């Protein structure tokens, strides 16, 4: 028997999603949480696609030398 308390709506589409199927996306800066969203599997996949598209560098800028990439060991990407 399922517990209705474990079913909440997806923050994007509003469809009910059970805890075991939900994904939580948290955005933090300097260890402070800025945003947190509970997503159903389909909206989570859409979020990942948008994230990859937005983070991808433009092909037109490939000829320019961006220089060394700084390393930040305090950066964590955590998806529950």
Secondary structure, 3 states (H helix, E strand, C coil): CCCHHHEEECCCCCCEEEHHHCEEEEEEECCEEEEEEEECHHHHHHHHHHHHHHHCCCHHHCCCCCCCCCCCCCCCCCEC
